[in-house]
C-alpha cells in the first residue's frame, strides 16, 4: 500500500487551531488533503491527530482517520518521524504492508499534486531513500550577521564576510511541505537530511513557514497572487 500521512495535532500554540483555521476559503488542512488525493499516488490519505474536531474536518475533506493519535505522540516535543512510524506500524499491526510513504504537512497550502508526482518520480529514478521539498536561500548564509550581548554586530562566519557573494556556495533549506520515502526507511529512521536524500526544489515564492499571524497574512497574499497569475 502507498500511504500519505498528514500529521495534525490539536495543540498549536502560536496560531490556535491552525490546522483547521480558514485559509483562502477552506480549512488549512483541506489544501494538503486535496493535493494528496489529486496526485493519485496513494491508496490511503490518512490524517493522524489527537483532536476530534480536526478528525471531523479531515474526514469532510476526504481523508481517512482510522485511529486517534496517542497522547504520548501529541506533545510539543514529538517530531515528525515518530508520528509517521506510528502510522506505518499501525497498518502493519492490521496486516497491511506499506511501501511508499509520504509525510505531508497539514499547513502546506502551496503544495501541489504535480509536485508530489514529480517528487515520486525523482525518488524512483535517483535511487535515493528520501526526497523532500527544499528551496535556496536568497542571500549567502556564510555572510550572515549576529548581534552580540551589547547590541553590536559581528559576522556569524568571520572567515567569509569579505568574500563576494558569487564566490560562496549556494545554500538550501527544507521547505516544510512533504517528505517521500519507502516505509522501510522511515522505520529504520534513516536521516531525512542525509547523503541518501535528494531535494525536490521549489521556487522561493512558493515556500512560506506559517508560524505567526504575520506569516499567515503573507501566505494568503502569496496564495491569492499566484492564483490570479494562473500559477
ABEGO torsion letter per residue (X at the ends): XBBBBBBBBAABAABBGAAABBBGGBBAAAAAAAAAAAAGABABBBBBBABAAAAAAAAAAGBBBABBBBAAAABAABBAAAAAAAAAAAAAAAGBBBBBBBBBBABBAABBAAAAAAAAAAAAAAGBABBBBBBBBABBAAABBBBBAAGBBBBABAAAAABBAAABBBBBBBAGABBBBBAAAAAAGBBABBAABBBBBBBAAABBBBABAAAAAAAAAAAAAAAAAGX
